[in-house]
Amino acid sequence: MPIPKTENKLKLTKTERDQRGQKLIERVRRARQGMRGLLDNLADYDRFYKHDLPPKSFPWKDCANYNVPFMQWVIDVYHANLNDTVLGVKPVVRVQPPPFASSPESKAGAQRVQDSIEHQMTQMSYVSVAKDIHLMCLRHPCAIVKLPWREEYRTVKIMGSAMDEFGQSQMDETGQPIVTTEEQQAPKYRGPKAEYVDIRNFVIYPLTAPSIEEAYMVGDRFRLTPEQIRERVKSGYFDR
């Protein structure tokens, strides 16, 4: 996927960049420290769900702590039923005209809206992300989803005729035009695409912000491969 070039950059000195970076890191550390209680609880919830019980010391040291993994079984069964009920129907969202608008034109318009919503939800990966959301809401107290803009490309082959210096088609020995093939990157999808965010990689600053909209900073930690980093440095998206 081609990486868009950065058109406008802040003209900062190295000292100014270092100072801004240090402030950002400090804010992230403070936000993560404030989330420590929630993150510790998430670890306990995961151990409870996975039936990862700590060693027991009563009535004697290292006694058996065997227990029936009832919670994991209940959550998995409920999760499957929830997905079948909510996501198993097609379309996921149904649009119908109001009772007083029962003309064929109104029904056709409602159908077009329904088809558009279904297409957008499919393109935005809503169904696949919703499955993760349902499971996390059952295992944890919350789930987070981001909606970034994504551009996906596919390789297409463009066929044409070989041209000479005068703009005329070149011919082979049989008198047929010489056909050339060129590979190009064509847009496959452009638009928002829902992605599940692991709360362990999420940060909000300040932690006391009443909503994401009113927060000074909201972030999601992600990792790039060395090749992706080199490509972004080469394109100017990253500075060395």
N, C-alpha and C positions, 0 to 999 in steps of 0.2 A: 504494500500500500504506500503510495507516495506520501511524504510527510510535508504538510504545508510549511512554507517558510515564514519566519517571523518578520513582519513588515516594519513594526515599530518597536524599538528597544529603548529602555531607559539608559541614558548616558550617565553611568555611575563609574566612579573610580573603584579600584580593587578594594580600597579601605572601606568605602561605602557599601560595596557588595558584601564584604565580610561582616560588617556591622549589622546589616539587614538580615543576613543569614543567621547570625548568632541570636538575634532577637526572635526570629521565627522558630529556631530550634528550642529556645528557652520557653516559648509559649506552648509548643507542642509537648515538651516535658511536663510543664505544669498541668496541662489538660489531661495528659495520660496519668499523672499522679493523682489527680482528682477522680479519675475513673477507676482507681485501684480497687475500691470496694466492689464495684460492679464486676470487674474482671475476675476478682477472686470468687465471687458468687457464680459466675459463668463456669469457672473451672469445677466448682462443686456440683453444679447442675449436670455438667458433662459426665463426671464420675458417677453420679447417681443414675443417669440414663444408661451409661455403658456397663453399669453394675461393677464398677471398679472400686471395690471396698477396701478400706485401709486395714492393716493387721489389727487383730484384737488381742487384748491383754487380760480379758476377764472371761471366764473365772480363772484362767491360767494364761501364762504368756504364750503367744503365738497359737492360740487355740483357733479352731476352724471358724471362719466367718462366712460360711456358705449361706446364701440367701437366694430365693427364687427371683429371677429378673423380671418381676411383674411390671414395673414401670416401663421398661423398654418395649415390652410386648404390647401394652396398652397404647402407648404413643404411636407405635408403628401401625397398629391396626386402625386407630382413629385417623392417622395421617392418610392412609390409603383410602378410607371411606370418605374423608373430606375431599381429597383430590377427585375421586370418582363423582362425587355429588356436585362440586363446584366447577371443575375443569373437564369433566367427562362429557358434558353436553356441548353440542355444536348447533349454533354459535354460542360462545360464552355469554355474549350480550345480545339480547333480543330487543328490537325496536319496533314498536307498533304505533299506528296513528291513534289519536284519541277517539272515543266512541262517536263523536259528532262528525268526524272526518272519515267517512267510510267509502269515499269515492275511489275508483281504481287508481287515479293519479296520486292520492294520498298514500295508498298502500304501496304503490311503486316507489314513491319517494322514501317511505320508511324502510323499504327493502334496500334501497341504495345506501342509506345511512348505515344500516346494519352491516351490509357488506363492507363498507369503508372502515367501520370500527373493527370488524373482525380481521380485515387485512392489516390494519395498523397494529393491532394487538399481536398478530402473528409475526409481523416484521420486527416488532420491538421486543420479541422474546418474552412476552408477558407470561405465557403459560408455563414455560420452563422455569422462570424466576419465581412464579407464584408457588410452585411445588417446594422450593427451598424456603420461601417465606413461611408457608404453613408449618413446616417441620421446625423451623427455628422458633416460631411463636409458641409451639407446644413444648419445646425444650427450654427456651429462654424467655425472659419477660418481654422481649421486643425483637424486631427484625428491621433491617435498614436496606433500602434499595436506592440506587442512584440511576439517573437517566442522562448519561452523557451523549454527546453527538458522535456518531460513528460513521465512517466512510469505508465501505468495503469495495474492493475492485476485483475484477476477473480478467484473465488474459484472453483476448479475442484475436483472431487472424483476419487481417484485411487483405483481400486479393485485388490486384491491379495489374496494369500493363507496364512493361519496361519501356521507358521513353528515351529517345536519343537526344542529342544536343539541340535539335530543331523542334523538339516537342512532339515528334511523331512516334507512334508505337513501333517498337522493334519487332522484327519477324524472325522466326527460326528457319531451318532449311526447308520445311514443308510449306512455308508461307503463312503460318499461323502466328498470332501475336504471342510474344513471350510473357508469360504470366508470372508475377512476383507475389510473394506472400510476406506480409509484415505483421509482427505481433505488437499489439497495443494494449494498454490498460484501460478498460472501460468500467464505468461505475456499475456496481452491482447493487449497492444499497447506500443511501445517504439519508440520515435522519437519526432521531433519538433511539436508543436501544437500552432497555432495562437490564440492569446488572445487580446481582445480589452482593451486598457488602458485609463481610464478616465484621461483627462488632469489635473484635479484637484488633482490627486494623483501622478502626474509625476513631476520629478525634474531633472534638468540638471545643472551641475556645471563645469566651470563657465558659466553663462548665455550668455556670448559673444562668446561661442564656435561656429565656423562656421558650424559644423556638429556634429552629435552624435558620429561619429568615433573619432573626435578630442577632445571630451569633457573629462575632468578628471574623471567625475563621472556622471552616469545616473542611476536613480532609479525609482522604482514604489512601492508605498505604498500598502501593503496588510495586511489583518488581519487573524490571526489564532485563532481557538477555543482553550479553555483551554486544551481540550483533545489532540489536535495536539501539543501544546507546551509541555505537559507532555511527549508525545511520543518522541519528539525530544530531550528533556533533557535525557530521559532514554536511548536513542540510542547513546548519546554522540554528537549529531549534535549541540545541544545548551549546553552552560556551565551555571551552576547555578549562 
